[in-house]
Amino acid sequence: MNNINLMPDERLDTINENLSLIQKKDGLTFGTDAFLLASFMKYRVKSAADLGSGTGVASLLCLSKNKADKFYSFEVQPYFAELSERNAALNGFEERMKVICKDVRDARPDDTGGWIDAVISNPPYLKATEGFANKTDEMNIARREMNGTIYDFCNAASRVLRHGGLFYAVYRPDRLAELIHAMKENALEPKRLVTVYPDSRSHPSLVLIEAKKGAAPSLRIARPLFTYRDGTREYTDDMNTIYDTTSLDFLF
């Protein structure tokens, strides 16, 4: 810990599972979506990939709970790829987490030592021309489909997954139809769905979906997950259970 060299625009935080995470002060920061994505992944597989890993936090959360023996973390931006490597080393996972600085559209089984068991992804939520542009190219690439659409992320997941492998994604509710269509176009059959609401008075803010490569149609929908108690910033019992167990299985 004493030898950590931070850039002037970086900070060091302690997050869930007592992980240390170097983050850019005005860049990608750890949030609920990454934590829920890591919690949604089932136990335990030999090999997994993270498509668009950013700081590497979702991969690290999964590794800290031994959800995979090895993670291959794909990140197109050199700065964030290097930051993922630093975060892996900082937490002692440099042997179990291989960072690959590559566009997900170019991801192949050769990158992961053959077909793998699971893929997680927190892909860009916005279309390339949607909304107001961010202040930096880094944030535009992270939040917008500058390097691949949701179809491309599903296509990449299908390419590296073995038959029967699982794909986990966190996405925006208003683009759920596009996500499911992209999954089905790439032989990824949706199997479990969780809808996340800020509280019982609000519209949903996130969806989590698990798909299985080459499976027959059948979809289980969990009861709604409310993040906060109404009118407060206090977590619900369900959220506290997720933080205790790093699992969403009880919702089904």
N, C-alpha and C positions, 0 to 999 in steps of 0.2 A: 504494500500500500504506500510506503514511503517513497517509492521510486516512480510513482505515476507522474507522467509529464502531460499536463493539460495545456492545450492551446488557449490563447486569450479568450476565444469565443466559446469555450467548452466549460462544462461543469460536471462534477461527480456526485451522483445520487445513490442512495441505497433504496432498493425497491423490494417487491415481494420476493419471498424465498431467500431473503438476505443477500440478494445479488447486488453487486456494485455495477453501476452503469454510467459510462461516460456519454454525455449528450451535448449536442450543440445548443447553446442558450436560446438562439432564435430559430432553431431548426426542428427536426423531428424529435418529439419528446414522447416518453412512455405514456400510454393512455389505456382506458378501459378496453378498447377494441382489441389491442394486442394481448392483454391479459385474458380476456374471454376466449379469444382464439386458441391460445395455448391451453386453457382449461378444457376446451371442447375436445381436444385431441384425446383419443383413448390410450390406454396403456396396452402393452409395451411392444415396440417393434424394433427390428434391428437397424433399419435405415430409414431416414426421412429427409425431406427437403423443405426449405422455406423459400418461396418465390417472392422476391422483393423484400429482402430482410431488413433494410434500413440499418438501424443500430445493432441488429442481431438479437433484440430483446425477446422476441417470441421463441426463437430457437433456444436461447439460454434458459427461458422459463421451462420449456419442455425437457431440456437436458437436466435441469436441476431436480425435476421430479422423475427422472429416469423413464420418460415416455419413449425415448429412442436411445439406442446405443450410439448412433452416429447421426449428425445432421449435416446436410449440404445446404449452405445458405447462399442463394443467388442474389446479387445486388449489382445493378448496372452502373451506379455512380461510384467512381474510384474512392472518393473521400469516405463515403459510408461503408464501402467494402473494407477499407483499412480500419475504420472505426470498429466495425464488427469483429475484426481480428484482434484488436486491442481489448475489446470487451470480453472476448472469449478467453484470452490469456489472463486477463485480470481476475477472472472467476475460475481459472483452472480447467477450462474446457478446450484448450487449444488442440488436444489430441482427438477430441470427439466432435469438433465443429470445424468443418472445412468451408471457408468462404470462397466463393467463385464470383469474380467480377465479370459479369456477363449479362447481356440482354436475355430475358427469359425466352424470347422468341428463338434463341439459338441454343437453348438447353437441350441436352441429349443424354441418353443413358450412359454414354461414355464418361460424362462428367461426374456421375454418381456411382461409378463402379458396377453398372448394370441396373436393371429395373429395381425399384425400391418399394417399400411397404406403405408409405404415407407421404402426403404433401400438405403443407399448410400455406395459406397466403392471405395477406391483408393488402389486396391490390389497390391501385389508385381508384378512388371513388368517382372522380369527375371526368367527363369527356374532355378532350384536349382543348376545346374552345369554350367550355362551359364556365360561366361565372367570371369574377374578376381575377386577373392574374396575380400570383403571389409575388412578393418582393424579390425573390431570388430564383434562379434557374433550378437550384437544388430542390426547393419546395414545390415548384411547378412540376418537376419530374416525379416527385414523390406522390403528389396529390392528383395529378392529371395523367390521362392516357397518352403520354408523350412517347413512351417506349412499349407500346402494346396495349390492346384493348382487353376487355374481360374475356373475349373469345380467345385471344392469344395466351392469356394466363391459364385458361382451362385446357387449351391445346398443349401447352408445355407440361402441365400436370399429367395429362393423359399419356404423353410421350414417355415420361420417366417412371410412371407407375407400373407395377406388375398387374396382371389380371387379378381382380379382387382387392387391389389396393384402395386406400381411402384418401379422399381429398377433402380438406377442411378450409372453408373460406368465411371471412367476415366482410359484410358489404352493406350498402345502403338499401333500405326497404323499397325506395321508389325505383330501384333498378333490379329488383328481385327477378322479374320476368326475363330480363336480359341475361342474368346470371344462370338461371335454370335452362334457358334455351342454349346458352353457350356450353353448359355442362353436357346436355343431351347430345349436342352436335359432336361432342368429343368422347362419347361412350362413357360418360360419367353420370350415373343414375342417382339423383337425389334420394337420400335415405332418412335423414333426420334434419329437422328445422327448428330453430329457436328464434323467437322474435323478442327483441330487447326494447323496453320502454324506460324513459327517465323516471316516470312515476305513473300511477294509475290514471292521472288526468291528461297525460300527454300522448301524442302520436308516437309510433315506434321510431327509434333512432338508429337501430342496427338490426341486421339479421345474421345469424350463424347457420351455415348449412354444411352438412356432411354428404358426400357422394361416393359411390362405390363403382370402380371401373368394371364394366361388363356385367353389371347386375340387372336383374329384372325390376320393373317398376314396383315401388311400394314406398310410401313416405309417412314417417311418423312425425307429428307436430307436437312439440312440447307445450306445456302451459306457459302463459306469458311470464317473462322475467322482468320484474320491476327493479330498477337500480336503487332508487331512493324512496323512503317513506314520503307520502304526500306532504308538501309544504315544508320539507326539511332537506338538509344535506346528510341525513343519517341513512346508512345502508339498510336495506331490507334484510330480513332473516335469510332469504335465498342468496343474496350477495355475500353475506357473512359466511354462509356454508360453502360457497364457491371459493372464497379466500382461504377457508380452512382446509378444503379438500383438493383444490385445483381440478375440479371436475364439475360437469354439468349433467352427468348421468341421472342424478336424482330428479331432474325436471321431467323425465320421461316415465 
